Amino acid sequence: MTAPRFTAACVQMRSTRDPLRNRDDAVRLIREAAAAGAQFVQTPEVTNLCERDTKRLRETSQSEDQHDVLAGLRQAARETKVWLQIGSLSVKAGEKIANRAYMIDPQGEIVARYEKIHLFDVDLPNGETWRESNTFSGGDRATLVETPWGLIGMSICYDVRFPYLYRAEAEAGAVMLTAPACFTRQTGEAHWQVLQRARAIENGAFMVSAAQGGLHEDGRESYGHSIIVDPWGRVLAEAGNEPGLIMAQIDLALVADARQRIPTLRHTRSFAVETRRSEQPKLDAAE
């Protein structure tokens, strides 16, 4: 039996403080991707809103059942008949905001939700500080989605630095992994591509990650470089930092090929970690 093939597209955005403007920008690019032959389309993290001001974020975010951007993107999937992965939306969820991703089927139905597990609480060398846990609630479960092509694993942005998440998804059967993002320019320049390629290589899976790119209205600068990587670590498509589309064919025969060549999923073993203490005396600080 021939392994399935399909065309995937990443929508790269520069989301503003205006959710409806962002919705319209995303819908336009989704339609462009579908017209160009994409069957699977992914938008980046915080598709609906880039907002660093916590008060404005709370005021602007909406609950899922009243979410104008979610409704508009579901309608776009229905119109274009694509599988649509919404990289994430800020969604009101109790006292905090959920950073929630969605998988939408070609009928516009929500078939899966995923909430970002690992929250970005960091102090970067250039003075940039982020405390996502002050505003966002963290998720506690990985999510795989059954599609016509196989299982797709969901994640968001900072999750990509935690390889055990992707190994768990691959061991559960995922043939494609995803990490739509709003990576900072500083960390993206240093680590974005190597992290994406590493997750693909480690798991013998495709990696598809749409991104935010450029200088946003709220003052943040995101790296862009939406990327599609094959299971051997080859970059099939990569953007710059401007809004737009990248596309690539996903040939799932390459997953089986990579996993046969280097069967790391079969070679995983449990192990203990031990600390060996030296019997030599510690050196005096003066020495």
RODO-2510 file (C-alpha; in nm, 4 decimals, decimal comma):
residues 287
     n   res          X          Y          Z
     1     m     0,0000     0,0000     0,0000
     2     t     0,1362     0,3423    -0,0968
     3     a     0,1923     0,5769     0,1948
     4     p    -0,0295     0,8851     0,1799
     5     r     0,0956     1,2218     0,0615
     6     f    -0,0499     1,5641     0,1168
     7     t     0,0475     1,9282     0,0916
     8     a     0,1000     2,1242     0,4141
     9     a     0,1107     2,5017     0,4452
    10     c     0,2291     2,7294     0,7248
    11     v     0,0647     3,0703     0,7572
    12     q     0,3167     3,3211     0,8885
    13     m     0,1645     3,6258     1,0572
    14     r     0,2487     3,9461     1,2393
    15     s    -0,0532     3,9580     1,4669
    16     t    -0,1615     4,2981     1,5951
    17     r    -0,3642     4,4170     1,8920
    18     d    -0,6814     4,3953     1,6796
    19     p    -0,8272     4,0409     1,6840
    20     l    -1,0655     4,0993     1,3925
    21     r    -0,7866     4,2333     1,1732
    22     n    -0,5792     3,9283     1,2638
    23     r    -0,8728     3,7004     1,1852
    24     d    -0,9120     3,8559     0,8415
    25     d    -0,5385     3,8307     0,7695
    26     a    -0,5388     3,4631     0,8696
    27     v    -0,8491     3,3832     0,6636
    28     r    -0,6990     3,5476     0,3554
    29     l    -0,3814     3,3400     0,3838
    30     i    -0,5750     3,0193     0,4542
    31     r    -0,7727     3,0770     0,1351
    32     e    -0,4506     3,1417    -0,0572
    33     a    -0,2998     2,8198     0,0754
    34     a    -0,6074     2,6170    -0,0166
    35     a    -0,6166     2,7691    -0,3653
    36     a    -0,2527     2,6647    -0,4086
    37     g    -0,3353     2,3048    -0,3211
    38     a    -0,2781     2,2804     0,0543
    39     q    -0,4862     2,0173     0,2343
    40     f    -0,3448     2,0918     0,5781
    41     v    -0,2935     2,4524     0,6922
    42     q    -0,1427     2,5710     1,0192
    43     t    -0,1470     2,9199     1,1713
    44     p     0,1004     3,0407     1,4383
    45     e     0,0770     3,0784     1,8126
    46     v    -0,1435     3,3681     1,9318
    47     t    -0,3079     3,3956     1,5904
    48     n    -0,5788     3,6194     1,7311
    49     l    -0,3792     3,8648     1,9411
    50     c    -0,0254     3,9706     2,0300
    51     e    -0,0598     4,1699     2,3506
    52     r     0,1983     4,2036     2,6276
    53     d    -0,0190     4,4272     2,8469
    54     t    -0,1981     4,1875     3,0810
    55     k    -0,4974     4,4153     3,1390
    56     r    -0,5583     4,4668     2,7670
    57     l    -0,5074     4,0957     2,7014
    58     r    -0,7776     4,0071     2,9536
    59     e    -1,0136     4,2715     2,8144
    60     t    -0,9632     4,1645     2,4540
    61     s    -0,9634     3,7842     2,4920
    62     q    -1,2956     3,6022     2,4584
    63     s    -1,4382     3,2790     2,5913
    64     e    -1,4449     2,9885     2,3482
    65     d    -1,8199     2,9939     2,2949
    66     q    -1,8109     3,3644     2,2028
    67     h    -1,4741     3,3727     2,0228
    68     d    -1,5041     3,5741     1,7005
    69     v    -1,1647     3,4636     1,5669
    70     l    -1,2296     3,0958     1,6361
    71     a    -1,5670     3,1208     1,4625
    72     g    -1,4121     3,2930     1,1606
    73     l    -1,1355     3,0361     1,1269
    74     r    -1,3790     2,7470     1,1585
    75     q    -1,5792     2,9015     0,8765
    76     a    -1,2623     2,9360     0,6670
    77     a    -1,1867     2,5647     0,7126
    78     r    -1,5425     2,4810     0,6141
    79     e    -1,5247     2,6970     0,3013
    80     t    -1,1850     2,5758     0,1851
    81     k    -1,2265     2,2107     0,2934
    82     v    -0,8832     2,1991     0,4591
    83     w    -0,7681     2,0533     0,7868
    84     l    -0,6806     2,3636     0,9850
    85     q    -0,4541     2,3690     1,2880
    86     i    -0,4967     2,6975     1,4717
    87     g    -0,1536     2,7404     1,6317
    88     s    -0,3146     2,8972     1,9346
    89     l    -0,5661     3,1573     2,0487
    90     s    -0,5845     3,3434     2,3771
    91     v    -0,9088     3,2192     2,5323
    92     k    -1,0708     3,3329     2,8575
    93     a    -1,0678     3,0430     3,1024
    94     g    -1,1562     3,1403     3,4580
    95     e    -0,9166     3,3847     3,6233
    96     k    -0,6407     3,3201     3,3687
    97     i    -0,6116     3,3003     2,9919
    98     a    -0,5678     2,9695     2,8102
    99     n    -0,3096     2,9550     2,5314
   100     r    -0,5163     2,7027     2,3382
   101     a    -0,4586     2,5367     2,0016
   102     y    -0,7322     2,3795     1,7904
   103     m    -0,7553     2,1255     1,5130
   104     i    -1,0465     2,1949     1,2816
   105     d    -1,1693     1,9429     1,0251
   106     p    -1,2921     2,0303     0,6717
   107     q    -1,6491     2,0556     0,8016
   108     g    -1,5402     2,3294     1,0404
   109     e    -1,5772     2,1102     1,3489
   110     i    -1,3343     2,1225     1,6417
   111     v    -1,1808     1,7755     1,6650
   112     a    -0,9067     1,8525     1,9186
   113     r    -0,7831     2,1143     2,1653
   114     y    -0,4390     2,1495     2,3178
   115     e    -0,3221     2,3902     2,5883
   116     k     0,0445     2,4882     2,6068
   117     i     0,2097     2,2760     2,8745
   118     h     0,5402     2,4582     2,9235
   119     l     0,5047     2,8293     3,0002
   120     f     0,7722     3,0768     2,8951
   121     d     0,9084     3,2261     3,2185
   122     v     1,2553     3,3533     3,1270
   123     d     1,4988     3,6419     3,1640
   124     l     1,6963     3,6853     2,8428
   125     p     2,0467     3,8378     2,8183
   126     n     1,9208     4,1483     2,6360
   127     g     1,6951     4,2394     2,9311
   128     e     1,3805     4,0910     2,7763
   129     t     1,1679     3,9248     3,0456
   130     w     0,8668     3,6980     3,0056
   131     r     0,6379     3,5519     3,2733
   132     e     0,3640     3,3640     3,0903
   133     s     0,2582     3,1868     3,4096
   134     n     0,1393     3,5205     3,5523
   135     t    -0,1289     3,5386     3,2852
   136     f    -0,1731     3,1996     3,1233
   137     s    -0,2859     2,8689     3,2654
   138     g    -0,0708     2,5697     3,1741
   139     g    -0,2002     2,2521     3,0153
   140     d    -0,1363     1,9041     3,1516
   141     r    -0,1840     1,6632     2,8625
   142     a    -0,0375     1,5913     2,5214
   143     t    -0,2764     1,5731     2,2280
   144     l    -0,2696     1,3568     1,9162
   145     v    -0,5194     1,4073     1,6358
   146     e    -0,6426     1,1367     1,4022
   147     t    -0,6432     1,2653     1,0436
   148     p    -0,6775     1,0970     0,7019
   149     w    -0,2961     1,0849     0,6847
   150     g    -0,2197     0,9543     1,0306
   151     l    -0,1725     1,0897     1,3812
   152     i    -0,0531     1,4489     1,4227
   153     g     0,0989     1,5621     1,7523
   154     m     0,0198     1,9100     1,8820
   155     s     0,2353     2,1461     2,0870
   156     i     0,3047     2,5204     2,1124
   157     c     0,6257     2,7262     2,0950
   158     y     0,8303     2,6845     2,4180
   159     d     0,7205     2,3199     2,4313
   160     v     0,9763     2,2540     2,1557
   161     r     1,2567     2,2717     2,4145
   162     f     1,1182     1,9665     2,5976
   163     p     1,1988     1,6645     2,3796
   164     y     1,0208     1,4109     2,5996
   165     l     0,6865     1,5558     2,4868
   166     y     0,7579     1,4781     2,1219
   167     r     0,9057     1,1370     2,2013
   168     a     0,5848     1,0490     2,3874
   169     e     0,3759     1,1613     2,0893
   170     a     0,5946     0,9685     1,8440
   171     e     0,5818     0,6552     2,0602
   172     a     0,2031     0,6913     2,0611
   173     g     0,2044     0,6847     1,6795
   174     a     0,2465     1,0445     1,5592
   175     v     0,3914     1,0731     1,2075
   176     m     0,3896     1,4513     1,2087
   177     l     0,4768     1,6811     1,4996
   178     t     0,3957     2,0493     1,5267
   179     a     0,5148     2,3490     1,7282
   180     p     0,3491     2,6687     1,6004
   181     a     0,5188     2,9579     1,7724
   182     c     0,5792     3,3210     1,8550
   183     f     0,9536     3,2790     1,9179
   184     t     1,1490     3,5850     2,0244
   185     r     1,3997     3,7147     1,7702
   186     q     1,6911     3,6595     2,0100
   187     t     1,6134     3,2977     2,0922
   188     g     1,4987     3,2230     1,7390
   189     e     1,8247     3,3343     1,5839
   190     a     2,0124     3,1064     1,8227
   191     h     1,7929     2,7980     1,8457
   192     w     1,4781     2,7880     1,6273
   193     q     1,5934     2,5825     1,3313
   194     v     1,8146     2,3435     1,5261
   195     l     1,5324     2,2658     1,7701
   196     q     1,2871     2,1983     1,4872
   197     r     1,5324     1,9732     1,3042
   198     a     1,6286     1,7933     1,6243
   199     r     1,2684     1,7066     1,7114
   200     a     1,2184     1,5707     1,3566
   201     i     1,5406     1,3677     1,3575
   202     e     1,4966     1,2259     1,7082
   203     n     1,1519     1,0932     1,6280
   204     g     1,1696     1,0165     1,2557
   205     a     0,8715     1,2447     1,1993
   206     f     0,7802     1,5512     0,9978
   207     m     0,7940     1,8778     1,1909
   208     v     0,5601     2,1579     1,0824
   209     s     0,5724     2,4893     1,2677
   210     a     0,4107     2,8173     1,1622
   211     a     0,5427     3,1304     1,3317
   212     q     0,4873     3,4956     1,4048
   213     g     0,7465     3,7247     1,2469
   214     g     0,8601     4,0874     1,2768
   215     l     0,7978     4,3849     1,5032
   216     h     0,4501     4,3787     1,6587
   217     e     0,2299     4,6623     1,7806
   218     d     0,2817     4,5610     2,1440
   219     g     0,6587     4,6066     2,1060
   220     r     0,7683     4,2434     2,0879
   221     e     0,9858     4,1258     1,8007
   222     s     0,9310     3,7702     1,6844
   223     y     1,1641     3,5625     1,4733
   224     g     0,9407     3,4243     1,1999
   225     h     1,1035     3,1508     0,9889
   226     s     0,8014     2,9208     0,9739
   227     i     0,9463     2,5813     0,8855
   228     i     0,8676     2,2361     0,7497
   229     v     1,1254     1,9627     0,8174
   230     d     1,1237     1,6026     0,6940
   231     p     1,1989     1,2980     0,9146
   232     w     1,5653     1,2951     0,8084
   233     g     1,6077     1,6538     0,9259
   234     r     1,6001     1,8156     0,5812
   235     v     1,4379     2,1589     0,5674
   236     l     1,1707     2,1412     0,2979
   237     a     1,0520     2,5013     0,3318
   238     e     1,1400     2,7988     0,5515
   239     a     1,0100     3,1566     0,5563
   240     g     1,1873     3,4811     0,6370
   241     n     1,0254     3,7199     0,8864
   242     e     0,7499     3,8685     0,6683
   243     p     0,3855     3,7494     0,6726
   244     g     0,3001     3,4978     0,4014
   245     l     0,2941     3,1274     0,3210
   246     i     0,5318     2,8357     0,2917
   247     m     0,4248     2,4986     0,1533
   248     a     0,5726     2,1505     0,1124
   249     q     0,4622     1,8022     0,0197
   250     i     0,4422     1,5608     0,3113
   251     d     0,5335     1,2104     0,1902
   252     l     0,4670     0,9782     0,4808
   253     a     0,6758     0,7020     0,3239
   254     l     0,9711     0,9053     0,4524
   255     v     0,8599     0,8442     0,8110
   256     a     0,8799     0,4673     0,7748
   257     d     1,2090     0,5030     0,5883
   258     a     1,3717     0,7181     0,8578
   259     r     1,2464     0,4943     1,1392
   260     q     1,3770     0,1845     0,9623
   261     r     1,7204     0,3381     0,9002
   262     i     1,7658     0,4524     1,2596
   263     p     1,5041     0,2809     1,4798
   264     t     1,5410     0,4944     1,7921
   265     l     1,1760     0,4471     1,8863
   266     r     1,2390     0,0729     1,9150
   267     h     1,5665     0,1213     2,0992
   268     t     1,4306     0,3331     2,3839
   269     r     1,5190     0,1787     2,7204
   270     s     1,4373     0,2749     3,0746
   271     f     1,7293     0,3529     3,3021
   272     a     1,8151     0,4817     3,6458
   273     v     2,0284     0,7859     3,7193
   274     e     2,2914     0,7492     3,9879
   275     t     2,5319     1,0006     4,1367
   276     r     2,8798     0,8769     4,2194
   277     r     3,0536     1,0643     4,4972
   278     s     3,4292     1,1022     4,4936
   279     e     3,6181     0,9815     4,7989
   280     q     3,8897     1,2385     4,7372
   281     p     3,8934     1,5333     4,9820
   282     k     3,7621     1,8619     4,8463
   283     l     4,0216     2,1220     4,7552
   284     d     4,0518     2,4185     4,9846
   285     a     3,9268     2,7383     4,8185
   286     a     4,2697     2,8965     4,8627
   287     e     4,4312     2,6166     4,6593
***
